[in-house]
Amino acid sequence: MRFNPLGGWWGPRMIGLPVSIRTSRGDVPGVIASKNPFEMEEEERKGPFKAKDLFVDVGLFGKKKPDALGIRPGDPVTPLCPFTILPGGAYMAKAWDDRAGCVMLVEAMRALAAPKRRNAVFGVGTVQEEVGIRGAATSGHHTNPDVCVVLEVDVAQDTPGSGTESPGRLGEGVSICVYDATLIPNTRLRDHVIGVARRKKIPHQLSAVPFGGTDGGRVHLNARGVPTIVVGVPARHIHSAAGIICRRDFDAAVKLVVEVVKTLDGKTVAAFA
């Protein structure tokens, strides 16, 4: 079966990837494959490999067709990668971008569930961020927030080939993003978040990502504008089947979100304007 990639998949990362096709009759396992490299010319083996050159093999042969397994056009294909705890406190799993943000949201909302609070908090899990930050547009319009804190991953830059002093390093705390291609955060909100991290002694690092973006790129344009900041967990190998994050960074991110939200009264928010 041919397929269309959703989001920023890099072709070489997909070859040999076990996947599951989710059909109306149940999940069908398979693997993403390319033309047999033993039948390629030398130049072909050098790539580049693109999604249009790949396919999903579910082991059919003879006269069997995909519809015999209930497979139809439009059925989603997902990577198969079980959650794994690695030595040293790191976690490996698929789609940390942005399942990490979803878990951060759940834990932060639990911590903020006390009846006495000086503000109203909306926790939103948006859809289709990777294909046009679409859910951010509708949820931003619906909630019309005064401040937005986006819960995300950061691109970890502590692997071979990255600079030794690059931000976004596992184990060094929550990432506070000061720039990406879709959002330059409100500077007063940015300084406020950094100040909270320092006062509460929450390990943190400042990150700038010159490419890509988050839901913040859409929400900060809502109505007359919304002060917006991105708080993230450094993650290695995003947009692949097996990303890696550090539990300490995750805990620091949740703590920072909770402590920042607790400070957001009317006077504080008005000062961001």
C-alpha positions in Angstrom: 0.0 0.0 0.0 1.2 3.5 -0.8 0.7 6.2 1.8 0.8 9.9 2.4 3.0 11.1 5.3 1.4 13.5 7.8 3.8 16.0 9.4 7.5 16.3 9.0 8.6 12.7 8.4 12.1 12.2 6.9 12.1 9.4 4.4 15.2 7.5 5.5 13.8 7.2 9.1 10.8 5.3 7.8 12.4 2.5 5.9 12.1 -0.8 7.9 9.7 0.8 10.4 7.1 -1.7 11.8 3.6 -0.1 11.6 0.0 -0.8 12.2 -2.8 0.0 9.8 -6.0 0.8 11.7 -9.0 -0.5 9.9 -12.7 -0.8 10.7 -12.1 -4.5 11.3 -9.0 -4.1 13.5 -5.3 -3.4 13.3 -3.2 -4.9 10.5 0.6 -5.1 11.2 3.1 -4.3 8.5 6.4 -2.7 7.7 7.4 0.3 5.6 9.7 -0.8 2.8 11.4 0.5 -0.3 12.5 -1.1 -3.6 14.9 -4.0 -2.8 18.3 -2.4 -2.4 19.9 -5.5 -4.0 18.1 -4.5 -7.2 19.1 -0.9 -7.1 21.7 0.8 -9.2 24.6 2.3 -7.2 23.2 5.8 -7.5 19.8 4.7 -6.4 21.2 3.3 -3.1 22.6 6.7 -2.2 19.1 8.1 -2.1 17.5 10.4 -1.3 14.5 8.3 -0.4 11.1 10.1 -0.3 7.8 8.9 1.0 6.5 8.5 -2.6 9.2 5.8 -3.1 8.0 3.8 -0.1 5.1 1.4 0.6 3.6 -0.6 3.4 4.0 -4.4 3.1 1.5 -6.4 5.1 2.6 -9.8 3.7 0.0 -10.4 1.1 0.8 -12.6 -1.9 -0.9 -14.4 -4.7 -4.3 -13.0 -5.6 -5.0 -11.6 -2.1 -5.9 -7.9 -2.1 -5.8 -5.3 0.8 -9.6 -5.1 1.0 -9.6 -8.8 2.1 -8.0 -7.5 5.3 -10.4 -4.6 5.6 -7.9 -2.0 4.4 -9.4 1.0 2.7 -8.0 4.3 1.4 -7.8 6.8 4.2 -7.1 4.2 7.0 -4.4 5.7 9.3 -1.0 4.1 9.6 0.9 4.4 13.0 4.4 3.3 14.0 4.8 0.4 16.4 7.2 1.4 19.2 6.3 0.4 22.8 7.0 2.7 25.7 10.4 1.8 27.1 12.2 3.0 30.2 15.9 3.3 29.4 18.8 3.2 31.9 19.4 6.5 33.7 15.8 7.8 33.8 15.2 8.3 30.1 11.9 7.3 28.4 11.7 6.1 24.8 8.4 6.0 22.8 6.8 7.1 19.6 5.2 10.5 19.1 6.6 12.4 22.1 5.8 15.3 19.8 3.4 15.9 21.2 2.2 13.2 23.6 4.7 14.7 26.1 2.7 17.9 25.9 -0.5 16.0 26.4 0.8 14.3 29.6 2.2 17.7 30.8 -1.3 19.1 30.4 -3.0 16.4 32.3 -0.5 16.6 35.2 -0.7 20.4 35.3 -4.5 20.4 35.4 -4.5 17.9 38.2 -2.2 20.2 40.2 -4.3 23.2 39.5 -7.6 21.6 40.4 -7.7 23.2 43.9 -11.0 25.2 44.3 -9.2 28.5 45.3 -7.5 30.0 42.3 -7.3 33.5 41.0 -8.0 32.7 37.4 -9.8 30.4 35.0 -7.6 27.8 33.3 -8.5 26.0 30.1 -6.5 22.9 29.2 -6.8 22.2 25.5 -5.5 19.2 23.5 -5.5 20.4 19.9 -5.7 18.4 16.7 -3.7 18.5 13.5 -0.9 20.8 14.6 1.6 19.1 12.3 -0.5 19.7 9.2 -1.4 23.3 9.6 -2.0 24.1 13.4 -5.7 23.8 12.7 -7.0 22.9 16.1 -5.2 25.9 17.5 -7.3 28.2 15.4 -10.6 26.9 16.5 -9.7 26.4 20.2 -8.1 29.8 20.3 -11.3 31.4 19.0 -13.5 29.4 21.3 -11.6 30.1 24.6 -10.3 33.6 23.6 -7.5 33.4 26.2 -5.7 36.3 27.9 -2.5 34.3 28.1 -1.4 31.1 26.3 1.2 28.7 27.5 1.9 26.0 24.9 3.1 22.7 26.2 5.5 21.1 23.7 8.7 19.2 23.1 11.9 21.0 22.3 14.4 19.8 19.7 17.2 18.2 21.7 20.6 19.2 20.3 22.9 17.0 22.5 23.5 14.2 20.0 26.5 13.7 17.7 26.7 16.4 15.1 25.2 19.1 17.4 27.2 21.9 18.9 28.6 21.1 22.4 26.9 24.2 23.8 23.6 23.9 22.0 20.4 24.4 24.1 17.8 21.6 24.5 20.0 19.1 26.3 18.5 16.1 28.2 18.7 16.4 31.9 19.2 20.1 32.1 15.6 21.1 32.8 12.5 22.5 31.1 13.0 24.4 27.8 11.7 28.0 27.6 11.5 28.8 23.9 12.5 32.4 23.1 12.1 32.1 19.3 10.8 29.9 16.6 9.7 30.4 13.0 6.1 31.1 13.9 6.4 32.9 17.3 8.5 35.5 18.9 7.0 35.4 22.4 5.8 38.5 24.3 8.9 39.7 26.0 7.3 40.6 29.3 5.6 37.2 29.5 8.9 35.6 28.6 10.8 37.4 31.4 8.0 36.6 33.8 8.3 32.9 33.1 12.1 33.0 33.4 11.7 34.9 36.7 9.3 32.2 38.1 11.8 29.5 37.1 14.6 31.3 38.9 12.6 32.1 42.1 11.3 28.5 42.4 14.7 27.1 41.5 13.3 25.1 38.6 16.1 23.9 36.3 15.6 25.5 32.9 17.3 26.3 29.6 16.5 28.9 27.0 16.0 27.5 23.5 15.7 29.1 20.1 14.5 27.0 17.1 15.0 28.8 13.8 12.7 26.4 12.0 9.2 24.9 12.6 6.6 26.1 15.0 3.8 25.2 17.5 0.2 26.0 18.2 1.5 29.3 19.6 2.1 30.5 16.1 -1.7 30.6 15.6 -3.0 31.4 19.1 -0.9 34.5 19.6 -2.7 36.0 16.5 -6.2 35.4 18.0 -8.5 38.5 18.2 -6.4 41.4 19.3 -3.4 39.2 20.1 -2.5 36.9 22.9 0.7 36.9 25.0 2.1 33.4 24.3 5.1 31.3 25.4 6.2 27.8 24.6 7.3 25.6 27.5 8.9 22.3 26.4 10.6 19.0 27.2 13.8 18.4 25.3 13.3 15.4 23.0 15.7 13.5 20.8 14.7 12.1 17.4 11.4 13.9 17.1 9.3 13.1 14.0 10.5 9.5 14.2 9.1 6.3 15.6 11.3 6.4 18.7 11.9 9.6 20.6 13.7 9.9 23.9 13.0 12.3 26.8 14.3 12.7 30.4 11.8 12.3 33.3 13.6 15.1 35.3 13.0 17.5 32.4 9.3 16.5 32.2 8.8 17.1 36.0 10.5 20.5 35.8 8.3 21.5 32.9 5.1 20.5 34.8 6.3 22.4 37.9 7.1 25.5 35.9 3.7 25.5 34.1 1.9 25.1 37.5 3.9 27.9 39.2 3.4 30.3 36.3 -0.3 29.8 36.1 -0.6 30.4 39.8 0.9 33.9 39.3 -1.5 35.0 36.6 -3.9 37.4 38.2 -5.5 40.4 36.5 -2.7 42.8 37.4 0.1 40.5 36.2 -1.6 39.8 32.9 -2.4 43.5 32.3 1.4 44.2 32.6 2.1 42.0 29.6 0.2 44.4 27.2 
